[in-house]
């Protein structure tokens, strides 16, 4: 089952490496991982999407992540109402004749063209992974030259309290 884990960490060299090594040493595969700054200077948020067989594995991962020095907070948000998004940039073969057809596909997905070349278009699409997968399947027949995806970024909706595993560490 797919699980989404968010970590709040000190933004220091080697933190991401230690976290990914933890997964690697225990033979857990990270489907996607995104990292970015938070609203607090010196603190980053890491979002990991992992596939695990059962809840005891995710509990073990959470406990092991909490033992990491620069990890401030670990949260499994998989079963909470959440906002989850992914970004994809797709370079598609395009001629003047096929551009109107491609535009017709882009419109319902609320994607946008961010670059036009002589024989190609670069399309930007954001949304849940399923939406991006569906769009890619529809655009494939035109010929995908390049594809880049960010992976899932997520956090709980609204002001709900997160059920998390937090260490008592002050954020400096």
ZIPE-V398787 format. One record per pair of residues at least 4 apart in sequence whose C-alpha atoms are under 7 Angstrom apart, sorted by the first residue. I is the first residue (numbers start at 1). J is the second residue. Records with the same first field share a line. If there is no record, write none. Layout:
I = J, J
//
This chain:
1 = 51, 52, 53
2 = 49, 50, 51, 52
3 = 49, 50, 51, 78
4 = 47, 48, 49, 50, 76, 77, 78
5 = 47, 48, 49, 75, 76, 77
6 = 45, 46, 47, 48, 74, 75, 76
7 = 45, 46, 47, 71, 73, 74, 75
8 = 43, 44, 45, 46, 71, 72, 73, 74
9 = 43, 44, 45, 70, 71, 72
10 = 42, 43, 44, 70, 71
11 = 42, 43, 44
14 = 18
15 = 19, 70
16 = 20
17 = 21
18 = 22
19 = 23
20 = 24
21 = 25
22 = 26
23 = 27, 28, 29
24 = 28
29 = 50
30 = 48, 49, 50
31 = 49, 50
32 = 48, 49, 151, 152
33 = 46, 47, 48, 49, 151, 152
34 = 46, 47, 48, 150, 151, 152, 153
35 = 44, 45, 46, 47
36 = 44, 45, 46
37 = 43, 44, 45
38 = 43, 44, 45
47 = 152, 153, 154
49 = 152
52 = 57
55 = 59
56 = 60
57 = 61
58 = 62
59 = 63
60 = 64
61 = 65
62 = 66, 74
63 = 67
66 = 71, 74, 167
72 = 166, 167, 169
73 = 165, 166, 167
74 = 164, 165, 166
75 = 163, 164, 165
76 = 164
77 = 156
80 = 156
81 = 156, 157
82 = 154, 155, 156, 157
83 = 154, 155, 156, 157
84 = 128, 152, 153, 154, 155
85 = 126, 127, 128, 152, 153, 154
86 = 126, 127, 128, 129, 150, 151, 152, 153
87 = 125, 126, 127, 149, 150
88 = 124, 125, 126, 148, 149, 150
89 = 122, 123, 124, 125, 147, 148, 149
90 = 122, 123, 124, 144, 146, 147, 148
91 = 120, 121, 122, 123, 144, 145, 146, 147
92 = 120, 121, 122, 142, 143, 144, 145
93 = 119, 120, 121, 142, 143, 144, 145
94 = 98, 99, 119, 120, 121
95 = 99, 119
98 = 102
99 = 103
100 = 104
101 = 105
102 = 106
103 = 107
106 = 110, 111, 112
107 = 111
111 = 123, 124, 125
112 = 123, 124, 125
113 = 121, 122, 123, 124
114 = 122, 123, 124
115 = 121, 122
116 = 120, 121, 122
117 = 121
127 = 131, 132
128 = 132
129 = 133
130 = 134
131 = 135
132 = 136
133 = 137
134 = 138
135 = 139
136 = 140
140 = 144
//
